[in-house]
Amino acid sequence: MGPSPSSKLVDTATSAGFDYIFPAIRGVQAGREFYVSMCPLRFIPKIFLFDDDELAPEVRAQRTLNKGRLPALTRYIVENPDDYVFSALTASVDGEIRFESISDSGMGMRAGQIRIPMAARFLINDGQHRRAAIEQALKENPDLGEETIAVVFFHDAGLARCQQMFADLNRHAVRPQRSIGVLYDHRDDLAIMARLLAMKSPVFKGHVDLENSTLAQRSRKLFTLSALASATQSLLHGLDLKKDKAQQLAEAFWESVDPVVPEWGMVRRRELAAPEVRKDYIHSHGIALHALGRIGNSLLRTSESPKVWESKLRPLTSVDWSRTNPDWEGRAMIGGRVSKSHQNLTLTVNYLRRHMKLELSPEEQRVEDAYLRGVS
């Protein structure tokens, strides 16, 4: 029987002689042994290495580190020390792994500890950005070092095997749709606000898909939660408002928009079907909501009175929102399909501002001038 891994968790990844010792559970995948363990965060930067970014891709086992992702990941840990969660790191060990079980029979054969020479090389197969963010977070909050993260250890079977592991680990990874990300985010104020609008606002209640960011052809919903969140973000951009006040103004603004888009009300009254409206008009699509949010931001900067917004928004009743309106081609649509690009969003905003007789910002004017030169 091997030594018991019953010491405190924070003390398990220490050296004994020339070995690192980790508590571990042994498993088998595809005929190969692997070990599930845990490691104090303070050891992560010291033990687990990256491939050299300067190496050619064909001789690396990982993609290069995207340093632009690190500030957000680091803030996530530092700002939520009691509420963050990270999935396991996956690492290949270029060196001997000796497993010592707590028993010679039964379930105890699978549990114990692993010994790895300190001279071994630990290479991250999955989780390099988590590892880098942990390193940065420890500099800001060293107390995090006593916390742990799960680690899955494989024996390094060479570069080709490590590259294949990276490909396999990422082959079926699917980023969740933004709508469900907004739905499940209880930390972000904008996500909370968008959920409340979707669930309680008379304009949106019952007509927002809370899970999908693209509506199916026969969906009975008019909007997606991700589109509503983006539009509301634009609406409140740069405004220094308390949460309750922001929520109140957002609700009031969308209620002011509702009368200038009569088809929305017709869907609520079941006079029109949502699939027909989405098929024939663009005003329930993300680009239109986003554009209306940008327009609203201008109105909120000048007045917090819904009566003022209503009078300013009234000219939008003359907008032909139908897809057959040739004015949308090149602005909200490209080749008959709605486009979400930043340029098309700006051109859509410009079109609405023109109906409202509002001035364009310098950036909007630049985009408008370029568009007019292209169609002339």
Secondary structure by P-SEA (a helix, b strand, c coil): ccccccccccccccccccbbbbbbbbbccccbbbbbbcccccccccccccccccccccccccccccccccaaaaaaaaacccbbbbcbbbbbbccbbbbbbcccccccccbbbbbbbccbbbbbcccaaaaaaaaaaaaaccccccbbbbbbbbccccaaaaaaaaaaaacccccccaaaaaaaccccaaaaaaaaaaccccccccccccccccccccccccccaaaaaaaaaaaaccccccaaaaaaaaaaaaaaaccccaaaaaaaaccccaaaaaaccccccaaaaaaaaaaaaaaaaccccaaaaaaaaccccccccccccccccccccccccccccaaaaaaaaaaaaaaacccccaaaaaaaaaaaaaac
